[in-house]
Amino acid sequence: MTLEGKKIGFGITSSFCTFTEIIEPLKKLKALGADIYPIISANVAQFKSSRLHDRDTFLAEVREICGRKEAENIIEAEIFGPGNPLDIMVIAPATGNTIAKLANGISDGAVPMAAKATLRNGSPIVLALFTNDALGANGVNIMKLYNTKNIFFVPFGQDDPIKKPTSMLADLDFLEETINCALDGKQIQPALIGYK
């Protein structure tokens, strides 16, 4: 399946240590012809930098790849309702906080609002987990979403079972295939993998 002309919302939440990992997948989606709409969480918008990232440099690169400015608040994200529907939305990184909001119907920011609009339009959402509490407090939310219509997961696994036994990360090498499966209404298998 081609992604040529597909309108893909790309939600970015505040797993600052994984920002660099989403740049290449974004470039690949663009090279495959996707029309990408970046959407960022309030924390991504507000925190100028950390020891792991510089917000302005990162967002400039995202804008250059996508060819447009990011939606960063609820009002800007509401356009993805019936008036400007997305074919699919990707959230990468999908933090534990974002997972909890989606699982509990909370749409208090740009990313969950765009996700709500996408689901309301009957289009799929792809989640690329990057969370330290996947096998902890957020386990119940992940399983709730796994059993929710039109929500699909990039294959994920434990990234450091000894030092971080509850942490799980998506393998973004599977992002394109996950999107194609989700557009067909299917969860890529296996969903749980041994992490590299």
N, C-alpha and C positions, 0 to 999 in steps of 0.2 A: 504494500500500500504506500502511495506517495503522500507526502505532507505538503505538496505544492498547493499554495493558497489556503491552507488550513489556518484558521484563526486560533492561536494558542495563547491563552493567558498564562503567564509564568509568575507565580507567587513566590516571593523571596521573604523568608522570615529570619529571625535573628540568631542563627547558629553561625556566629561570626567566624569561627575557626574553619568552617567549610565553604565560605564564599568562593574561594579560588577554585574549588572543585566544580562549581556550576558553570564557569565561563566556557570551557570547551564543549560541554553538552549544549549550551545556548548557541554557540557558533555552529555546531553540527545541525541543530534544528533549523537555523537560518539557512545554511547551505542546502538543506533538503527542501527549501522553498516555503517554509512556514512563515506566517505573518504573526510575529510575536508581540504581545502586549505585556510589558513588565508591570508587576503590581508588588508593592513593598509594604511590610508591616511598619507600624509606628516606631518600633525600636530601631529598625533599619534606617528609617528617615531621621531619627533624632540623635543617635549616637554617632558623633563625627568620626571617632576612631577608637580602636582598642589596640592592645599589643599584637592582635592578629589581623587587623584590617584598617584600611583608611577608607571611610565612607565615600568621600568625594571621588577618589580614584576608581573605586569599585563601581559606583553608579555611572560614572562617565563611560566606563567600558561597557556596562550593560546597555546604556543608551545608544552607544555606537553600534553594538551588535544588532539591537532590535530596531534601530532607526526611529525611535520615539522616546519621549520622556515617560517615566514610570507614573502609574496611579499610586498615590500615597495616602489617600484618605477615603472615607466612606462615600462621600459625594462623587469623587472621581471613579470609584469602583462600581457605583450604581449603574453606570452606562452599560455594563455587561449583562443587564437584564434584557427584556424583549427588544429594546431598541437597537442594541449592538451585541447580539449573542456571540459567544465564543463556541468554537467547535469542540474544544476541550480545554481544561485548565490543569496545569502542572503546578504543584507546590514543592519547591526544592530550594533550600532545605525546609522540610516540614518538621518544626520543633515540637517538643512535647506540649508546650503551651498552645500551639496552633491545633494540634491533634485534639487536645481537650476541648477547645472551643468548638471545633467542627462536630465532635461527638455529642456535644451538649447544646447544639443549636445557638451558639453565641456568635453574633456577627457584629462585633464592636470595632472593627477595623477594616482596612481596605482588602486584605487577603481573605478573611472569612466572609466578607460581604460579596466579593467577586465569586467565591466558591458557592455561596448560597444562591446567587443569581444563576450560576452555571447549572447547578442541580435543578433549580426551578424550571430552567429551559429544557431539561431532560438530557443535558450533555454530561459527559463523564469528567471526573476529576482523577488525576494521578498524583499520588502522594509518594514523595521520596523522603523517608524517615531519616532524621538525624537527631536522635534524642538519647540522653543519658538515662532515661527512666522507662524505656520500652518494656523491660521485664520487671518494672517496679510499679509505681503509682499509675503510669499511663497504659499499662498492659490492657486493662479493661476497656479503655477508650479505643485503642488500636483494634481490638477484637470487635468492638461495636461497629467501627467504621468498615472493617473487613467484611462485615455482613450487611452493609448498607448498599442499596442499589446505586449504581453508577459511580461508586468509589473503588479505585483500583490502586494497587501498591507496586512500586518498583521493588524487585526482589531485595530483601534485606537480611542482615545477619549480625551476630555479635562481632564487634570490632576489636575488643580486648577483654575476653572473658575472665581473665585473671585479675587485672587491675580495675576494670570497670564492668562487673558482671551483669549489670542491668542495662548497659548501653547497646544500642543497635544502630547500624547505618545502612542506608540504601547503597546498592552498587549501581552507580550512574552509567556504567557500560551498557546496562539493560534499558536505559530510558527510552530510546527510540522504539525498541520492540514492545515495551510496555505501553507506550502511546498507541501504537498500531493495534495491539490487542484490545486496549480500552475502547478505541473507536469502533471495534467490532463487538463490544459488550462483553469481553472476556478478560479474566485475570490471568496474566502471564504465569506460567508454572515452570519450576517451583517458585513459590513466593518467598519461602524461607531458604536461605542459602548459607553455606559456610563462607565467611568473609575472607577476602584475600589477605 
